[in-house]
Each structure stands twice: as C-alpha cells, then as structure tokens.
Amino acid sequence: MRMSVIGCGYLGAVHAAAMASLGHEVIGVDVDEGRVAALSRGQAPFFEPQLDDLLASGRATGRLRFGTRIEDAAGATVHFLAVGTPQQPHGPAADLRFVDAAVDALLPHLRPGDVVAGKSTVPVGTAARLAGLVHDRGATLAWNPEFLREGWAVHDTLTPDRIVVGTDSGAAGERAVAVLRDVYRAAIEAGIPFLATDLATAELVKGAANAFLATKISFINAMAEIAEAADADIALLAEALGHDTRIGPRYLGSGIGFGGGCLPKDIRAFAARAEELGRREAVGFLHEVDAINLRRRDRAVQLVVDALAGRVFGRRIAVLGAAFKPFSDDVRDSPALDVAVRLRGLGADVVVTDPAAIDNARALHPQLGYTSDRDEALRGADAVVVVTEWDEYRRALSPAHAGSLVRGRVVVDGRNCLDAAAWRAAGWTYRGMGRR
C-alpha cells in the first residue's frame, strides 16, 4: 500500500521506517530540511535502537523516501499524521498548531476514498473538529493512537500490545477500518488485538493509558515517602505488591519519577481537557500525581545535601545520566538534568555524563559540565548521583571501581537501581529513594 507520514520526528520517523519494513511504499514528509536530509541518508536524527538498520533497509528496497514537500504525499491511500503536540507555552493544554497546519496543508492533496489516520496524541474532541474538513475532500478521518516507549519504539510499532482505530459510523468509517486492518495485517495475523472504536474513544485511550501509568509510578513514589518516614524498604514493598496479580510488578520502580516529552505533558493536557468538559473533579487526582512526581526531584537533591552534611557549595558532584530514560537521547523534562541544574544552583561543581544524550543536554543547559566518559565524570567527585539507569551505571559500575576514582564515597541512588548492601559494604555512604 502507498502511504505518507506527515511529520518525521520521533513518532513519524519510526512509523515510516516500520511501515516500509512491512512492505508498504512510504513517503515521509517534514518541514525540517536537516532532519529530512539525515533520514534520507539512512541516519536517525535521534538515538533509538534498531532504527538506523530499519532506515537503511527501507532505502535499499526503495520503499522508503523522505521529502519536504507536502505535494509528495499526493497519491497515497493512507496519510498518517505524526506531528508533535507539545504543551502550550503558558498553560497545561496541548498545543495543536502543528496538527492543524498538517491537516490544512494536506487537504488540497486528498482524493476521494483516502484515509487520514491521526497518530498524534490529542485532546478528545480534536478528531471530531477535523473530521468535517477531511470529509469535505471525500476522504475519511480515523484516529490511530501510538503507544510507543522510547528505547523500544521499533519493537512497539511492529509488535504493539494493541491496535486502536477510531472512526465515525457509517460506510466510510467501515472502509477506513478495513484499510487500516490491511495496513496492520501482519500484526493482526500474529494475534495482536485490533479494536475498532468511535473517534472520541480512540483519542481517550492514549490519554487514559498515560494517566494510569503516571498514577502507578507516582503511587509507588508516594509509598516511598511513607517508607522513609517509617524506616521501611520501598524496594521490598514494591516487590511484595507486584506479586499481587491485580497490581503486577510493571511500573512499580520507585525513585526520582518520570519525565520525557510525553507522560508529563500528556497528563497535564488530559486534565486540562477534562476541566474544559466540566469534569475537573474526575481528574483532580492527576494534579497530585504530577505534584508527587516533581517532589521526587526535590527529594533527590535533598539526599545529596544531607549526605554531604549540608556542605554542597564548591563540591564536585557527578550526575550519571542526562536522558530521561535509558536507551534514549531525549532530554525533555529530564529528571536527571533537573537535579543537575538544582545542584549547580546550590553552588556545586556539577559534571553530567550520559552514553547518548550529552549533545542534547549541553544545548539545553550549557551552564553544566559534561563528559561522555563515565570515569572522567567520577574522577575526584565528592558525591555521585545515579539518575538514569543505563546498564553501564546500574550493572557495570562496581563500588570498588568507583572507589578508585571518587573522592567522597557518597552515592545517591535516584533510581533505586544499585545493590545498596554491596555499596555500603565497600564503605560508601549510600542513599536511596525510600530504601533502607
């Protein structure tokens, strides 16, 4: 099938490459000339495992192309909208300018029978507003939300947990569902659930999923606060909870909390839209979920201050991690960088290291010190803060090796990912987020 992907940032580039790998003919369109040039060379403009291989394969087969002209999308049967929906500069609601601009640009190139499939995360009601514009061109609007995890985006696109397609009722909607069933035929034949819904439900699925995940993370971090006060161990508490099949172990990792370009802004936009619909009381808990999450960053900084007996000014602190999560170079709303900036604000000499995100971090916070060499960051440090659980910090860094480099033998485990007993046995002052 011939298809276009409008917007080739993180979501769009992965989706375009994945669709080409399934045998579809794909044209990716983006206004950023530098991004298009990199993708056309087979180089992802961001770090995502397996994506470069997928891009190279798509180029080699001739099924994957990228360009800057929306006219190149003409003739496609399906047009995927994959543009960003950031938080508005002066409020929590989603900024839909890029979605609206993409639809406006695409409209003159639609043919009767085409399907426009929105993948961007939008407030409920957006699709209903856009559907009439698309229908006036004889095409059909569907909403097909994404459920990607950064670091696992290729896997999640090719083998998702579920595929959700929302359309209006009627023959046009049924045809759009049939077309998208064909797009995702390989996944459906592999047993992936396919859910056909109305437009509003499809929009709500993504927001509701993120709200639930954020709530689960903030719940265990709230329990970590109580565990600290009660001298309990949050790691053991989370393990015990996870054995309850009604709860499960996933997303019960306590620590510094969530960040990135999706979860924080999506739960804020979800709550803002609910309030616009007159249902503020239904999402009141999300404001506390957000507050708990941000409070964990305060706690990580305080643990460093306490471990250094209040003497932070002029002390060298190594911050291990810049990306908001491992296997990513995304530094948007990164807890790691937030902690680093706050420590520098207290007068510390902060050096940040990360395997993939140093360039992005430096562009965002040039006032911090940076190195891609972990040992260089550790050398001479008075304290170490682990804030992104890359394997080279979580598994490959031993207390003995760190002790040969670090002056202060103080470690703050912002992700509760280290072996606390081993570090303490080696003579370190260990501080975890709710761990004994």
Secondary structure, 3 states (H helix, E strand, C coil): CEEEEECCCHHHHHHHHHHHHCCCEEEEECCCHHHHHHHHCCCCCCCCCCHHHHHHHHHHHCCEEEECCHHHHCCCCEEEECCCCCECCCCCCECCHHHHHHHHHHHHHCCCCCEEEECCCCCCCHHHHHHHHHHCCCCEEEECCCCCCCCCHHHHHHCCCCEEEECCCCHHHHHHHHHHHHHCHHHHHCCCCEEEECHHHHHHHHHHHHHHHHHHHHHHHHHHHHHHHHCCCHHHHHHHHHCCCCCCCCCCCCCCCCCCCCHHHHHHHHHHHHHHCCCHHHHHHHHHHHHHHHHHHHHHHHHHHHHCCCCCCCCEEEEECCCCCCCCCCCCCCHHHHHHHHHHHCCCEEEEECCCCHHHHHHHCCCCEEECCHHHHHCCCCEEEECCCCHHHHCCCCHHHHHCCCCCCEEEECCCCCCHHHHHHCCCEEEECCCC
